[in-house]
Amino acid sequence: MPKVKQIIFTKPYMAEYLTLNDLDFSKIKPNQVVVKTVVSSISLGTERANYVGDVNVAAVRNAPTEAIFPRRTGYSSAGEVVAVGDGVKKVKVGDRVAVFCGHHVNYNVVSEDRVVKIDYDNVSYEEAGYGYITTFPLAAVRKVRVELGESLMVMGLGLLGQISVMYAHCAGAYPVIACDPVLERREEALKNGADYVFDPLDANFEKNVRAVCPNGINTAIEVTGVGAGLEETLDCMAKMGRVALLGCTRNSDFTIDYYKKVHGPGITLIGAHTFARPEKESYPGHFTHEDDIKTMIKLCSAGRLPIKNLIKETHNPKDCQAVFTRLANDKNFPLGVQFDWREE
């Protein structure tokens, strides 16, 4: 029986690679699937918050008011099905799958509704390992209901912002405007489908945006989670514009004049947390995680979604402490970082 090996945050600023119990395939429950992980992807904001001991990591009203450890981490991965429980119909042993709501672990044991088969041979494990993470920005782009030829601005060009740019381009938005203070991230956005990039710290930021869109921006994805980022986004919006709030506002103060910047111009603010979606059945503007992952896999196969461009580093899971220390302290931490579990 194989040993379960997992990355666990045992206390604030401590990531440990632990060997746990034996995995007995004969004890797999009905409708469960065992996936041998090939790669797992780091979700930068969420995992940084968990690693440092942030209290505000769950978007629920009655969340704990103090940090509770240990914390299991990682929720977007890909691998091969090695065992299935009774009643499993979607996948079989040997199938390549994307896994969501799993962990950084060598064997993920999840219900079958948490795996999506990789139906295209030209989609790599590395790409599919971002399947779940890509559903966050895809939901935001769907929720603003961008029409062909409407402008879309992405404020904040971290991992989710870059993927938002990709999906906006796929959706036919024009122009796609990408904004971030970091020059390298703006240059990355141009590679990923942005038509224009701007520095939001530039004193002429709004003027620069309106030189491209004189009547303002039709739709926007706010990814910074910072009050100043939302305020600058609102300053650039057209009347009746739609803004999806994708960034997690964990520790930000907001002093926005909602009367003048939201109520008066008729701006729609849309919550775009990944769990603000249907669980079982998709409908226009609101897709399930499974259907969004299937969309991502199809677009990667067709060459329309360059997710592989974002993968900058791959590490052995045994190096997790060094990786997460960098994540917590390095402002230039790479956008796309994965753990490779092939040898574990």
C-alpha positions in Angstrom: 0.0 0.0 0.0 1.4 3.4 -0.9 2.1 6.1 1.7 0.1 9.3 1.7 2.5 12.3 1.4 1.1 15.8 1.8 2.1 19.5 2.2 0.5 20.8 5.4 0.7 24.2 7.1 1.3 23.2 10.7 1.5 26.7 12.1 1.9 30.2 10.7 4.9 30.4 8.3 5.5 26.7 8.5 4.9 24.4 5.5 5.9 20.7 6.2 6.1 17.8 3.8 4.6 15.0 5.9 4.3 11.2 5.4 0.9 10.2 6.7 -1.0 6.9 6.7 -1.0 4.0 4.2 -3.6 4.3 1.5 -5.7 1.2 1.3 -7.5 1.1 -2.0 -9.9 -1.6 -0.8 -11.4 1.0 1.6 -12.4 3.5 -1.0 -16.0 4.6 -0.4 -18.7 4.5 -3.1 -18.5 7.3 -5.7 -15.0 8.2 -4.7 -12.0 8.4 -7.0 -8.3 8.0 -6.2 -6.1 10.2 -8.3 -2.3 9.9 -8.3 -1.2 13.5 -8.5 1.2 14.5 -11.3 1.2 18.3 -10.7 -0.5 20.6 -8.2 -0.7 24.4 -8.7 -0.2 27.1 -6.2 -3.1 29.7 -5.9 -1.0 32.7 -4.8 -3.4 34.8 -2.8 -5.3 32.1 -1.0 -2.2 30.0 -0.1 -0.3 33.1 1.0 -3.2 34.0 3.3 -3.3 30.5 4.7 0.4 30.2 5.1 0.8 33.4 7.1 -2.2 32.7 9.3 -4.7 35.1 8.0 -8.0 34.7 9.7 -10.2 35.9 6.8 -9.7 33.1 4.4 -13.3 31.9 4.0 -16.0 34.0 2.4 -18.7 33.0 4.9 -20.5 35.0 7.5 -19.7 32.7 10.5 -16.1 32.0 9.7 -13.7 31.5 12.7 -12.4 34.7 14.2 -8.9 33.2 14.9 -6.5 31.3 12.7 -6.8 27.5 13.1 -4.0 25.1 12.3 -3.0 22.7 10.8 -4.2 23.8 7.4 -4.2 21.6 4.3 -3.5 23.5 1.2 -3.7 23.3 -2.6 -6.9 22.8 -4.5 -6.1 22.7 -8.2 -4.2 19.7 -9.6 -4.1 17.0 -12.3 -3.2 13.4 -12.3 -4.2 9.8 -13.2 -7.1 7.8 -11.8 -5.7 4.7 -10.1 -8.8 3.5 -8.2 -12.5 4.0 -8.2 -15.2 3.2 -5.7 -18.5 1.5 -6.4 -20.9 3.5 -8.5 -18.4 5.7 -10.2 -19.4 6.3 -13.8 -17.6 9.4 -15.1 -14.1 8.1 -15.1 -12.2 4.8 -15.0 -8.7 3.7 -13.9 -6.1 5.1 -16.3 -8.0 8.3 -17.2 -6.1 11.6 -17.1 -8.1 14.1 -15.0 -8.1 17.6 -13.5 -9.0 17.6 -9.8 -10.6 20.5 -7.9 -11.0 20.9 -4.2 -8.2 18.4 -3.5 -4.9 19.2 -1.9 -1.1 19.2 -2.4 -0.9 15.5 -1.9 0.5 12.5 -3.8 -2.9 10.8 -3.9 -6.1 12.8 -3.9 -9.2 10.9 -2.7 -12.2 12.9 -3.8 -15.8 12.3 -4.9 -16.2 11.7 -8.6 -17.9 15.1 -9.0 -14.5 16.7 -8.2 -12.7 15.3 -11.2 -12.9 16.3 -14.9 -11.6 14.0 -17.6 -8.9 15.5 -19.8 -10.5 14.6 -23.1 -7.7 16.0 -25.3 -4.3 14.4 -25.7 -2.6 17.7 -26.5 -3.6 19.2 -23.1 -0.8 18.6 -20.6 -1.1 17.8 -16.9 0.6 21.1 -16.3 -2.1 23.0 -18.1 -5.0 20.9 -16.6 -3.4 21.4 -13.2 -4.7 25.0 -13.4 -8.2 23.9 -14.3 -9.8 24.9 -11.0 -7.9 28.1 -10.6 -9.0 29.3 -14.1 -12.7 28.9 -13.1 -12.4 32.0 -10.8 -11.7 34.6 -13.6 -13.8 32.7 -16.1 -16.8 33.1 -13.7 -16.0 36.9 -13.5 -15.9 37.3 -17.2 -19.2 35.4 -17.6 -20.9 37.5 -14.9 -20.1 40.8 -16.5 -21.8 39.4 -19.6 -19.4 41.1 -21.9 -20.6 41.4 -25.5 -18.5 41.2 -28.7 -16.8 44.5 -29.2 -17.4 45.8 -25.6 -14.4 47.1 -23.7 -13.2 45.2 -20.7 -10.6 46.4 -18.2 -8.7 44.1 -15.8 -7.3 45.8 -12.7 -4.5 43.8 -11.2 -2.3 41.4 -13.2 -1.4 38.6 -10.8 -2.3 35.1 -11.8 -6.1 35.6 -11.8 -5.7 38.9 -13.6 -3.6 37.4 -16.4 -6.1 34.6 -16.8 -8.9 37.2 -16.9 -7.1 38.9 -19.8 -7.0 35.6 -21.6 -10.7 34.9 -21.2 -11.6 38.5 -22.1 -9.7 38.1 -25.3 -11.4 34.7 -26.0 -14.8 36.3 -25.3 -14.4 38.9 -28.0 -14.0 41.9 -25.7 -12.3 44.9 -27.4 -10.3 46.6 -26.3 -9.0 44.5 -23.5 -7.2 46.9 -21.1 -4.8 45.5 -18.5 -3.6 47.5 -15.5 -0.9 47.0 -12.9 1.9 49.0 -11.4 4.5 46.3 -12.3 6.0 46.8 -15.8 6.8 43.0 -16.2 3.2 42.1 -15.5 1.9 44.6 -18.0 4.3 43.1 -20.6 3.0 39.6 -19.7 -0.6 40.8 -20.2 0.3 41.9 -23.7 1.4 38.4 -24.5 -1.8 37.0 -23.1 -4.2 39.1 -25.2 -4.4 42.6 -23.8 -4.7 45.4 -26.4 -3.5 48.2 -24.1 -1.7 48.3 -20.7 -1.6 51.1 -18.2 0.0 51.8 -14.8 -2.7 52.7 -12.3 -0.2 54.7 -10.3 0.4 57.1 -13.2 -1.1 60.5 -12.4 -2.7 60.5 -15.8 -4.2 57.0 -15.4 -7.9 57.8 -16.0 -7.0 60.2 -18.8 -4.9 57.5 -20.5 -7.8 55.0 -20.3 -10.3 57.4 -21.6 -8.0 58.3 -24.5 -8.7 54.7 -25.6 -12.3 54.6 -24.5 -13.7 58.1 -24.4 -17.1 57.1 -23.0 -15.6 54.9 -20.4 -15.2 51.1 -19.9 -18.2 48.9 -20.4 -17.0 46.0 -18.2 -14.3 45.4 -15.7 -12.7 42.7 -13.6 -11.3 44.1 -10.3 -8.7 41.6 -9.1 -6.6 43.6 -6.5 -9.1 43.4 -3.7 -7.8 46.9 -2.6 -10.1 49.9 -2.2 -7.9 52.1 -4.3 -8.0 49.6 -7.1 -11.8 49.5 -7.1 -12.0 53.3 -6.9 -9.8 53.8 -9.9 -11.8 51.1 -11.8 -15.0 53.0 -11.0 -13.5 56.3 -12.2 -13.0 54.7 -15.6 -16.4 53.1 -16.1 -19.0 54.1 -18.6 -22.6 54.7 -17.5 -24.4 51.4 -16.7 -21.0 49.6 -16.7 -20.6 46.2 -15.0 -17.8 45.4 -12.5 -17.0 41.9 -11.2 -15.3 41.9 -7.8 -12.8 39.0 -8.2 -10.1 40.1 -5.8 -10.4 39.0 -2.2 -10.9 42.1 0.0 -9.3 40.5 3.1 -7.5 43.4 4.7 -8.6 46.6 2.8 -10.3 49.7 3.9 -12.9 51.1 1.5 -13.8 54.8 1.5 -15.5 55.0 -1.9 -18.2 57.5 -2.6 -20.8 55.0 -3.7 -23.4 57.6 -4.4 -21.3 59.4 -7.0 -19.3 56.5 -8.4 -21.9 53.6 -8.3 -25.4 54.8 -7.7 -25.4 57.9 -10.0 -23.8 56.3 -13.1 -25.8 53.1 -12.6 -22.8 50.8 -12.1 -23.5 47.2 -11.4 -21.1 45.6 -8.8 -21.1 41.8 -9.0 -19.7 39.4 -6.4 -17.4 36.9 -8.2 -16.2 34.6 -5.5 -15.7 31.2 -7.0 -18.4 29.5 -4.9 -21.0 32.1 -5.9 -22.2 29.7 -8.7 -24.5 26.7 -9.2 -23.3 23.4 -8.0 -25.2 21.1 -10.3 -26.5 22.8 -13.4 -25.1 25.6 -15.5 -27.1 28.4 -16.9 -26.2 31.6 -18.9 -23.7 33.7 -17.0 -23.4 31.1 -14.2 -21.6 27.8 -14.9 -20.6 25.0 -12.6 -17.0 24.4 -11.7 -17.1 21.2 -13.8 -18.4 23.0 -16.9 -15.9 25.8 -16.5 -13.0 23.3 -16.3 -14.3 21.6 -19.4 -14.3 24.9 -21.2 -10.8 25.6 -20.1 -9.6 22.2 -21.3 -11.3 22.7 -24.7 -9.8 26.2 -25.2 -6.3 24.9 -24.2 -6.6 22.1 -26.7 -7.6 24.6 -29.4 -4.7 26.9 -28.7 -6.9 29.7 -27.6 -5.9 29.8 -23.9 -2.1 30.0 -23.4 -2.1 28.8 -19.8 1.3 27.2 -20.3 2.8 30.7 -20.7 2.1 31.4 -17.0 4.0 28.4 -15.7 7.3 29.8 -14.6 8.6 27.4 -12.0 8.2 23.7 -11.0 9.4 22.4 -7.7 9.6 19.1 -5.7 7.0 19.1 -3.0 9.8 18.4 -0.4 11.0 22.0 -1.1 7.6 23.4 0.1 9.0 25.4 3.0 11.4 27.4 0.8 8.7 27.9 -1.8 6.0 29.2 0.6 8.6 31.4 2.4 9.3 33.1 -0.9 5.6 33.4 -1.6 5.1 35.2 1.7 8.0 37.6 1.3 8.9 38.0 -2.3 6.9 40.7 -4.2 8.3 39.3 -7.4 7.2 35.7 -6.7 6.4 34.1 -10.1 2.8 34.0 -11.4 2.6 30.3 -12.1 4.3 27.8 -9.8 3.6 24.1 -9.5 4.7 21.1 -7.5 5.7 18.0 -9.5 4.7 14.8 -7.7 5.9 12.2 -10.3 8.5 10.8 -8.1 6.4 10.8 -4.9 
